[in-house]
Amino acid sequence: MDPGSDEQAAETVRQLSALATPEGEAALSRAAALLAGGTDAVSALSRLRAEVGTELAGPAWGIARQREKARPVFGADADRLLFTADTLEQAGRPALADRRATRLLAGGADAVADLGCAAGTDTIALARAGARVVAVDRDPVARELTRRNVTALGLAGVEVVEADVVDLVAAATDGEVAGCRAAVLDPARRAGGRRQLDPDRWSPPWSTVGTLLERLPDAVVKVAPGLDHDRVPPGVEAEWVSAGGTIVEALLWGRGLSTTWRRATLRHDGRFTEVTADDDPGPAPVDAVRGWLHEPDPALIRSGLLSLVAADLGATLVDPTIAYLTSDRATDSPWVRSYRVSEVLPFNLKKLKAHLRGRGIGRVVVKKRGSAIEPEALARRLRGPGTDAAVVVVTRVAGAPTALVCAAQAR
């Protein structure tokens, strides 16, 4: 950290400590009430300064806002936890953290190092699962947040340590790091507000990730969903997890915990569904567009396991380079969204508009893969006087730009 960062971190720690006092708790409660009542920021801060003092007003309002954002994910815990904007963005979903903790401890370890603890959400999940946790971070704000959050939830068996993860991992021996047989590592993948696409620029960098996975069999590392498959070390399981149509995390499981080659995991309806493969299943076959188009889940695509679900559905790819499937029937598989295909047209804007007008379709949702079109811009151009709706999928079929006109309701 540079001196300016040191000073800012020290001030944030001071504010967090102040909010942990009875006066701070009262300020947080008042800020939450104003936020819940819809009071705008300017008015709320003015009232808070008058009621709780200038020192507590700003920090209390900031934490209240972060708790409001956290509540849909963290539920009742959100009203006891402390987050900064950065640590809330980095924090994983509790259900996913609980699942990771359960699998991490299944190898028999009773002590886990949380390497880069941020706000302590992984530490919390591990402690709740019964582990002794060594929470490590060189950032004083992260350490303070973790201490406060563990205490707020009444959890025991947690030691918060100041250390550099790079140094700890470099010193790991005999299958242990920081005195623990198991570890979770979540490298920071943003710097200066920008996403770092190069793993060598993560903090800690990719070299540390590789060393941890080599020296600690019972380790799990959170990585970017777009990680190049060639980066995955031999014998290490790579897993992509999705929820609500979005990849929410990607994981590398150490050799002591790996049970397969690749895994795609889907969280839906409060449960997890998985597809696994012990080696590369290869691509799905390609054939002409049939009566139904299937949009696969992104975790299935990213894991390279699309062909396994395609086989189960009796489906084929519409193009060897495009992740759309087609078959003769709809499906209730959670791994795809299905659309009934009514027309397959060579992509031509004028002819497409004429076709939609002729069918009385005036409202259009545009989806695309393998095309440079902007979906929202095309949807505006296709809008017309008709009262019916459709989904228009712009893609490639057998290498040719194609528009698929589908029923508006997915299954």
C-alpha positions in Angstrom: 0.0 0.0 0.0 1.1 3.5 -0.7 1.0 6.1 2.2 -2.3 7.4 1.0 -3.8 4.0 1.0 -2.4 3.3 4.4 -4.1 6.4 5.8 -7.4 5.6 4.1 -7.3 2.0 5.4 -6.6 3.3 8.9 -9.5 5.7 8.7 -11.9 2.9 7.5 -10.8 0.7 10.4 -11.4 3.5 12.8 -14.9 4.0 11.4 -15.7 0.3 11.6 -14.5 0.2 15.2 -16.7 3.3 16.0 -19.7 1.6 14.5 -19.2 -1.4 16.8 -19.9 0.7 19.9 -23.4 1.2 21.3 -23.5 4.7 19.8 -22.4 3.2 16.4 -25.1 0.5 16.6 -27.7 3.2 17.3 -26.5 5.2 14.3 -26.7 2.1 12.1 -30.2 1.4 13.2 -31.3 5.0 12.5 -29.6 5.0 9.1 -31.4 1.7 8.2 -34.7 3.2 9.3 -34.2 6.3 7.1 -33.1 4.1 4.1 -36.2 1.8 4.6 -38.4 4.9 4.7 -37.2 6.1 1.3 -35.3 9.1 2.6 -32.9 10.5 -0.1 -29.2 10.5 0.7 -28.8 14.3 1.2 -31.8 14.5 3.6 -30.7 11.3 5.4 -27.2 12.5 5.9 -28.3 15.8 7.2 -30.7 14.2 9.7 -28.0 11.7 10.8 -25.4 14.4 11.4 -27.9 16.2 13.6 -29.0 13.1 15.5 -25.8 10.9 15.8 -23.0 13.4 15.0 -20.8 14.0 12.0 -18.3 11.2 12.8 -20.9 8.4 12.7 -23.3 9.8 10.1 -21.4 9.0 6.9 -20.1 5.6 7.9 -23.5 4.5 9.2 -25.3 5.6 6.0 -22.6 3.8 3.9 -23.0 0.5 5.8 -26.8 0.8 5.7 -26.7 1.0 2.0 -24.4 -2.0 1.7 -26.6 -4.0 4.0 -29.6 -3.2 1.8 -27.7 -4.5 -1.2 -26.6 -7.6 0.7 -30.1 -8.5 2.1 -31.4 -10.4 -1.0 -28.4 -12.6 -0.9 -27.5 -12.8 2.8 -31.0 -12.7 4.3 -31.2 -11.9 8.0 -27.4 -12.0 8.4 -27.1 -8.9 6.3 -28.4 -6.7 9.2 -25.5 -7.9 11.4 -22.7 -7.9 8.8 -20.3 -5.1 7.8 -19.3 -4.7 4.2 -17.5 -2.1 2.1 -18.6 -1.7 -1.5 -15.5 -3.7 -2.7 -15.9 -6.6 -0.3 -19.6 -6.9 -0.9 -18.9 -7.2 -4.7 -16.3 -9.9 -4.0 -18.4 -11.8 -1.5 -19.9 -15.0 -2.7 -23.4 -16.3 -2.1 -23.8 -18.0 1.3 -25.3 -21.2 -0.3 -22.3 -21.5 -2.5 -19.9 -20.8 0.4 -21.6 -23.5 2.5 -21.4 -26.0 -0.3 -17.6 -25.3 -0.8 -17.0 -25.6 3.0 -18.8 -29.0 3.1 -16.7 -30.4 0.3 -13.5 -28.9 1.6 -13.9 -30.5 5.0 -15.0 -33.8 3.5 -11.3 -34.7 3.1 -10.9 -34.9 6.9 -9.3 -31.5 7.6 -10.4 -29.8 10.7 -8.5 -26.5 10.2 -8.7 -24.3 7.1 -6.8 -21.3 5.9 -9.0 -18.6 4.3 -6.3 -17.0 2.1 -7.5 -13.5 1.4 -10.5 -13.3 3.8 -12.0 -10.0 2.5 -15.2 -9.5 4.6 -15.0 -13.1 6.0 -17.8 -14.7 4.2 -15.9 -17.9 3.5 -14.5 -17.8 7.0 -18.1 -17.7 8.3 -19.2 -20.7 6.2 -16.2 -22.7 7.3 -16.7 -21.9 11.0 -20.4 -22.7 10.7 -19.4 -26.1 9.2 -17.3 -26.8 12.3 -13.8 -25.9 11.1 -11.1 -24.0 12.9 -10.3 -21.2 10.6 -7.1 -19.1 10.1 -8.3 -16.0 8.2 -5.5 -14.3 6.4 -5.2 -10.9 4.7 -2.6 -8.2 4.5 -5.4 -5.6 4.2 -6.3 -4.1 7.6 -9.8 -3.3 6.5 -10.4 -6.9 5.5 -9.1 -8.2 8.8 -11.3 -5.7 10.7 -14.4 -6.7 8.7 -13.7 -10.4 9.3 -13.2 -9.9 13.0 -16.4 -7.8 13.4 -18.5 -10.2 11.2 -17.4 -13.3 13.0 -18.1 -11.7 16.4 -21.5 -10.4 15.2 -22.6 -13.9 14.3 -21.3 -15.4 17.5 -18.8 -17.8 15.8 -15.8 -19.3 17.6 -12.6 -20.9 16.5 -11.5 -18.1 14.1 -8.0 -16.6 14.2 -7.5 -13.5 12.0 -3.9 -13.1 10.9 -1.9 -10.4 9.1 0.2 -12.0 6.4 1.0 -11.9 2.7 -0.7 -14.9 0.9 2.2 -15.1 -1.6 4.7 -15.6 1.2 2.5 -18.1 3.1 1.9 -20.3 0.1 5.6 -20.1 -0.9 6.4 -21.5 2.6 3.8 -24.2 2.5 5.3 -27.7 3.3 4.1 -31.2 4.2 0.6 -30.5 2.8 -0.1 -27.6 5.1 -0.3 -23.8 4.8 -0.5 -21.5 7.8 -0.7 -24.6 10.0 -3.8 -25.9 8.1 -4.3 -29.0 6.0 -7.0 -27.3 3.8 -7.3 -23.8 2.2 -9.6 -21.7 0.2 -8.0 -19.0 -2.0 -10.0 -16.2 -3.7 -7.5 -14.0 -5.7 -8.5 -10.4 -6.3 -9.3 -10.1 -10.0 -9.9 -6.4 -10.1 -7.5 -3.5 -9.8 -8.2 0.2 -10.0 -11.9 -0.6 -10.7 -11.0 -2.7 -13.7 -11.3 -6.5 -14.2 -7.9 -8.2 -14.6 -8.3 -10.7 -17.5 -4.7 -12.0 -17.2 -4.3 -14.4 -14.3 -0.7 -13.4 -13.9 -2.0 -10.0 -12.8 -4.3 -11.3 -10.1 -3.5 -10.7 -6.5 -2.0 -13.1 -5.6 -0.9 -14.0 -9.1 -1.3 -17.3 -11.0 2.1 -18.5 -9.9 0.8 -18.6 -6.3 -2.4 -20.4 -7.4 -0.3 -23.1 -9.1 2.0 -23.5 -6.1 -1.0 -23.8 -3.7 -2.6 -26.5 -5.8 0.7 -28.3 -6.1 1.6 -28.3 -2.4 -1.9 -28.6 -0.8 -4.1 -31.4 -2.0 -7.1 -30.2 0.0 -7.4 -26.7 -1.5 -10.0 -24.9 -3.6 -9.3 -21.8 -5.6 -11.9 -19.4 -7.0 -11.0 -18.3 -10.5 -12.5 -16.2 -13.3 -15.2 -18.1 -15.3 -13.3 -17.3 -18.5 -10.1 -19.0 -17.4 -8.3 -20.7 -20.3 -8.8 -24.5 -19.8 -5.1 -25.0 -20.7 -4.3 -23.2 -17.4 -5.9 -26.0 -15.3 -3.2 -28.3 -13.9 -3.4 -32.0 -14.5 -5.4 -33.9 -11.9 -7.2 -30.7 -10.8 -11.0 -30.6 -11.2 -12.4 -27.5 -12.8 -16.0 -26.6 -11.9 -18.3 -23.9 -13.2 -21.4 -22.9 -11.2 -24.4 -21.0 -12.5 -27.6 -19.6 -11.1 -30.3 -17.6 -12.8 -28.7 -18.0 -16.2 -25.3 -16.5 -15.1 -22.0 -18.2 -14.0 -21.6 -17.1 -10.4 -18.3 -18.8 -9.7 -15.6 -21.0 -11.2 -13.5 -23.3 -9.0 -10.3 -25.4 -9.1 -10.4 -28.3 -6.7 -7.0 -29.6 -5.5 -6.0 -33.2 -6.2 -7.0 -34.5 -2.8 -10.6 -33.3 -3.4 -11.0 -33.8 -7.2 -13.4 -36.5 -8.1 -13.7 -35.8 -11.9 -12.2 -33.9 -14.8 -14.8 -31.2 -15.3 -18.0 -30.3 -13.6 -20.9 -28.0 -14.4 -23.2 -27.2 -11.5 -26.6 -25.5 -11.6 -28.3 -24.0 -8.6 -32.1 -23.8 -9.2 -35.2 -24.2 -7.0 -32.9 -24.2 -3.9 -30.9 -27.3 -5.0 -27.8 -28.2 -7.0 -27.8 -30.2 -10.2 -24.5 -31.4 -11.7 -23.0 -32.8 -14.9 -19.6 -34.3 -14.8 -17.1 -36.0 -17.1 -13.8 -37.9 -16.4 -12.4 -36.8 -19.7 -13.3 -34.6 -22.7 -16.6 -35.9 -24.2 -16.0 -34.1 -27.5 -18.5 -31.9 -29.3 -22.1 -32.6 -30.0 -23.1 -33.5 -33.5 -24.4 -30.9 -36.0 -27.6 -31.0 -37.9 -30.4 -28.9 -39.4 -32.7 -26.7 -37.3 -35.7 -28.7 -36.1 -38.9 -27.7 -34.3 -37.2 -26.6 -31.0 -34.2 -24.4 -30.2 -32.5 -24.9 -26.9 -30.4 -22.2 -25.2 -27.9 -24.0 -22.9 -26.9 -22.9 -19.4 -23.5 -21.0 -19.5 -21.9 -23.3 -17.0 -22.6 -26.2 -19.3 -21.0 -24.3 -22.2 -18.0 -23.1 -20.3 -17.2 -26.5 -18.8 -17.1 -28.2 -22.3 -19.8 -30.7 -21.2 -22.6 -29.5 -23.6 -22.5 -32.7 -25.7 -23.5 -34.8 -22.6 -26.8 -32.9 -22.2 -27.3 -32.8 -25.9 -27.2 -36.6 -26.0 -29.7 -36.9 -23.2 -32.1 -34.5 -25.1 -31.5 -36.1 -28.5 -30.4 -32.7 -29.6 -27.8 -31.5 -32.1 -25.9 -28.2 -32.6 -27.1 -25.8 -35.3 -23.5 -25.0 -36.2 -20.2 -26.4 -35.0 -19.1 -23.1 -33.6 -22.4 -22.0 -32.0 -23.8 -23.2 -28.6 -27.4 -23.5 -29.6 -29.0 -26.9 -29.7 -32.0 -28.1 -31.7 -34.3 -31.1 -31.4 -37.8 -32.3 -32.3 -39.4 -31.7 -28.9 -39.3 -29.4 -25.9 -37.8 -30.6 -22.6 -38.1 -29.9 -18.9 -34.3 -30.1 -18.4 -33.0 -27.3 -16.2 -29.9 -27.1 -18.3 -31.6 -25.4 -21.3 -34.4 -22.9 -22.1 -36.5 -24.1 -25.1 -38.1 -22.1 -27.8 -40.5 -23.4 -30.4 -39.2 -22.5 -33.8 -41.7 -21.2 -36.3 -39.5 -20.0 -39.1 -35.8 -20.3 -40.3 -34.8 -17.4 -42.5 -31.5 -16.2 -44.1 -30.7 -13.1 -42.1 -31.9 -10.1 -44.1 -33.3 -7.1 -42.2 -35.8 -6.1 -44.9 -37.2 -9.6 -45.4 -37.3 -10.3 -41.6 -39.3 -7.1 -41.0 -41.7 -8.1 -43.7 -42.1 -11.6 -42.3 -42.9 -10.2 -38.8 -45.4 -7.7 -40.2 -47.1 -10.4 -42.2 -47.6 -12.4 -39.0 -48.8 -9.5 -37.0 -45.7 -9.5 -34.7 -44.9 -6.1 -33.3 -43.0 -6.9 -30.1 -39.7 -8.7 -30.4 -37.0 -9.9 -28.1 -33.7 -10.4 -29.9 -31.1 -13.0 -28.9 -27.8 -13.6 -30.6 -24.8 -15.8 -30.8 -22.1 -15.6 -33.4 -23.4 -12.3 -34.8 -22.2 -8.7 -34.5 -25.7 -7.2 -34.2 -26.7 -5.3 -31.1 -29.9 -7.1 -29.8 -31.6 -4.0 -28.4 -30.9 -1.9 -31.5 -32.3 -4.6 -33.8 -35.3 -5.1 -31.5 -36.2 -1.4 -31.9 -35.9 -1.7 -35.7 -38.1 -4.7 -35.8 -40.8 -3.2 -33.6 -44.1 -2.7 -35.5 -47.8 -2.2 -35.1 -48.7 -5.8 -34.6 -50.0 -7.1 -31.2 -48.2 -10.5 -31.2 -44.8 -11.1 -29.8 -41.8 -13.3 -30.8 -38.2 -14.2 -30.0 -35.9 -13.6 -32.9 -32.6 -15.5 -32.6 -29.8 -14.2 -34.8 -27.0 -16.7 -35.2 -25.2 -18.9 -37.7 -26.6 -22.1 -39.1 -24.2 -24.3 -41.0 -22.0 -21.2 -41.3 -24.7 -18.9 -42.8 -26.1 -15.8 -41.0 -29.6 -16.9 -40.0 -32.7 -15.6 -38.1 -34.8 -18.0 -36.2 -38.3 -16.7 -35.4 -39.5 -18.4 -32.2 -42.5 -18.4 -29.9 -42.3 -15.6 -27.3 -42.6 -17.9 -24.3 -39.6 -20.1 -23.4 -40.0 -23.5 -21.7 
